């Protein structure tokens, strides 16, 4: 765990700028497609974490997707953001599924009304 913190501490500025660019694009897509600025803003930190952990994971596992270092960083960042986007979508789907299950178990209760008064 401490190695991961040191590796994240030593990230270069190109990785951070690439991650910021990709996260801004994905957040804009979320806002445009879903129409929720709140969801787009709340997903930005998670997407940022995914974008920074992607290159760290590939470096740690010694996986090189390309011979060029910059292309490798861009690809690893994009894959990290896509993986985190998948995690966000799965958690949103799971919460929706649990909410629907909870609501379907609730029995509707009728509200008692007064008996109609007889007019004389």
N, C-alpha and C positions, 0 to 999 in steps of 0.2 A: 504494500500500500504506500509505503514511504517512497519507493522507487517511482511509483506513478505520480506522486506529488512533485518529485524532483524533475521528472520528465515533462510534466505540465508547466513547471516553472521555467523550463528552458525552451519553451516554444518560441519560434521566431515570429517576426511581425508579419511575414507573408501568410503564415497559417492563420493568424488572427484576422487579418484583413479579408482573406478568402472566406473564412467562416462567417464574418460579419456580412459579407456580400450575399452569400448563399442563404443565410438566415433571414436577411431582409427580403430576398426574393420569395422564399417560402412563406414568410409571414404575410407578404402582400397577396400571394395566391390564396392563403387561408382566408384573409379578409375579403377578397373579391368573390371567391367561390361560395363560402359559407355565409358571408355577410355579417360576421361578428368580429368587431374590433377587439372586444375583450378576450375572445379565444385566441386571436392572433397575438395579442400582447402577452397573454399568460403562457403561450407556448414558446416565446422567444428565449427565455433562460434555458429551458430544456433542450431546445434545438442548438443553442450555443454550447451546452455541455456535450451534446452528441457530436457536434462539429469539432470540438477540441479533443474528444476522446478517440475519434476515428483515426487520425494520424498516429496518436500515441499507441493505440492498439496494434496498428499495422507495423509500427517500428518495433514494438515489444515482441511481436510474433515473427519478426524478420520477413515480412511479406512485402515484396516489391511489385507493384502493379505496372510500373514503367521504369525504363532506364533513366529517364529525366527526373531529377529530384522535385522540381516544381510541379510537373504533371502528376507525380506520385502524391504530393501533398493535396493537390486539387481533387484527385480521385478519392483519396482516403477521407477527405473532409466531406465530400458529397455523399459518400457511402455512410459515414457516421451520422450525418443529418437525416438521411433517408431511414436509417435504422431507428433513430430517435423518433422520427415522424410516425413510423410504424408502431412504436411503443405507445405514443400518444393516441393514435387511432384505436389501437386495441384496448387501451384503458377506457377511452370514451365509450367504445362499444360495450365493454363489460359493465360499466356503470349504467348505461341505458338499459341493458338486459336485466340487471338486478333491480332497477327501478320499476320496469314493467312487470317483473315477477312480484314485487312487493305490492304494487297497485292492484294487480289482478286478484290477489288474495283478500283484499278488503271488500267486505260485503257492504253494499249501499244501504244506508239507513234512511228510512222515510221520515220526514218531519211531520209530526202530528199536527193536524189543523183543527180549528174549532168546528164544532158541528154547526151547520147552517141554522140560523134563527128562523123560526116560523113567523111569518108576517100575518098579523090579524087585521 
